[in-house]
Amino acid sequence: MVAAIIHGLLLAIGLILPLGAQNVFIFNQGANQSKLRYALPAIITAGLSDSLLITIAVIGISLILMSLPVLQAVIYMIGLIFLCYMAWTLWFEKPHNNQDNESLSAFKQISFALSVSLLNPHAIMDTIGVIGSSAAVYEGNNKVAFTLACIAVSWLWFILLAILGKVVGSFDKSGKLLILVNKISSIIIIIVALMIFQKLIYLFV
């Protein structure tokens, strides 16, 4: 069981570390919210979404879902729309100023976190192709331990990202750094959206 836990931890860390729309968004919320607890909707939504993806990948349901081209196209199109809207919102988002908090509402945090987690084909394929296939070598308690290790990494990583964002934001009294973070976040999300658009075009060619 120890080997399964270590395998799950290392594998999940390797998958979650690269810079992507999900990581950028959680960091952004930690930096832009006036208090760290206001970023909890984004953190919890991302954590639950990753937990769901990992679970369905381990039990094999995701392979069935992603084998349907029509479903893939729907996921790509919805994800593309959400990412474009998110990029637009983050580009024009301004950091909080004393009591005047212009940061994303809880509803927008949840919506955007869902889009970068559940509607991101790259994240889905990583989960299915890597975590799902790796879990196939385990049975019983070992598979459960592997799954829980992967899920734990996701939750801890999102919490740490938000904290890091908050630390960066606390040093930025003028707000200029956070505006730059918002712009960079928006650009990265646009790049991810373009990659999804390319995949969508490929489905119809």
N, C-alpha and C positions, 0 to 999 in steps of 0.2 A: 504493500500500500504506500509506503514511503516513496518508492520509485515512481508510482503513479502521481503522487502529489508534486514531487519535484518536476516531473515531466510537464504536468499541467501548469505549474508556476512559470517555468522557463519558456514554454511555448506561448502562453498568454502574454508574458512580458515582451517577447519578440514581436508579437502581432500588434500590440497596442502602442508601443513606443513611437513608431514612425508618425511624422506630422501628417495629420489629416483633418477633414472638416469637423469630425467629432471632438478631437482633442483641442483644436483651435477654439471651438465654440465654448467648451467648458472652461478653458483658460480665460477666454474673453469675458464670460459671465463673472468669474471670480474677480477679475480686474475691474469691471464696470459697476458691479453692485456696491451700494454704499456699505453694506454689511455682508459678511460671508453667508449668513443664514438666508439671505435673499436669493442666493444662487442655488439653494437646495432643490427647487423644482427641476432645474437643469441636471444637477448631479444625480438625483434620484431617478429621473426619467431615463437618463443614459445608462445608469446601473441596471435598472429593471429591463431595459431593452436589450442590453448585452446578455443579461442572464437568460432572457427568453431565447435569443438567437443561439447561445451556446447550448441550452437545453435541447432545443429542437434539432440542432446539428448532431448532438450526441445520440439522440434516439432515432435519427434518420428521417424525420418528417421533412426537413428542409430539402433533402435530395429529391423527394417526390415533387414538392412545390416548384423547385427551380427547373425541373425537367419539362415544365409546360411553357412553351415560348410565349403564349398570350399573357400568362401571368408575369413573366419576365418583362415584357413590354409595358404592362401596366405599372409595375414597380419602377421601371426606369422613368416613365413619363411623370408619375406623381413625384418621384424623388427630384427630378429635374426642375419641376415647378417650385417645389419647396426650397430647394437650394438657391435658385435665382432670387426668390423673394427674400430669403435670409441674407444673401449677399447685399441686396439693395438696402435692407434694414440696417445691417451692421455698418455699411458705408456711411450712412447719414446719422448713425447713433452717436450721441454726445455723452461724455462721462458725467456722472452725478456732480452736482455743485452744491455743497452744503445740504440744505433741506430739499432742494429742488432735484428730485431723483428722476432722471429721464431714461433710466435703464429699462431693459426689456421687462415686461410684466410676466407674472408667473405663467399665464396662459401662453404667451409667445415663447417663453423658455421651453415649456413642455412640447409645444408644437414643433419648434425648431430642433429640439433634442431628439424627438421621435423621427424627424425627417433625416437627420444625419446618422441615426442609428439603424432604423428599420427600413429606410428607403434608399440606403446607399448600397448599390449593387456590389461595390468593391468590398465593403465590410461584410456583406452577406456571403460572398464567394470565399473570402478568407476564412470565415467561420466554418462554412460547409467543407471547403477543400482541405483545410489544415486541421482544425480542431475536431471536426466530424470524423475525418479519416483516422486521425491519431487515436481518438477514443475507441475506435473499432477493435483495437488490439486488447482492450481491457474488458473484463466481465465483472458483474456483481459489485462488491464493495470497492474494488479497485477503480471501476468506471465511475462510481459515485464520487470517490475521492478526487479523481482526475477532473471531473466536472466542477466540483466545488472549488478546487484550486484555481481553475480558470476564471470562475465567477468572482472569487475573492480578489484576484488581481485587478479585474475591471473596476470594482468598487473602490479599492484603495487608490488606484491610479486617478480616477476622476476626482476623488477627494483631494489628493495631493495637487492635482492640476489647478483646482479652484483655489486652494490655499496659496499656491505659487502666484497665481494671477492676482490674488488679493495683496500679496506682499509687494509685487511690482506696482500695483495701483496705489498702494499707500505711500510709495516714495514719489509718486507723480502728482505733486501739488498743483501744478499748472494745468494738468489735463492733456498736455500736448502728447505725452507718450501714449496715453490710452487712445487718443484719436488715431495715432499711428498704428497701434495694435488693431484697432477696429478696421482700418483700411487694409492692413496686411491680411487680417482674417477674411475680409470680404474677397480679396484677390485669390486667396487659397481656395475658398469655397467656389468661386467662379471657375477655377482650374478644374476642380473636382466635377463641377457641373458639365464642363466641356467634355471631360472624359466619359461621363455618363451619356451625353448626347452622342458621342462617337459610337458607344456600345448600342444605343438605340437605333442609330442609322444602320449599323451592321446587322441588326435583327431583320430589317426590312429589305436588305440588299440581297 
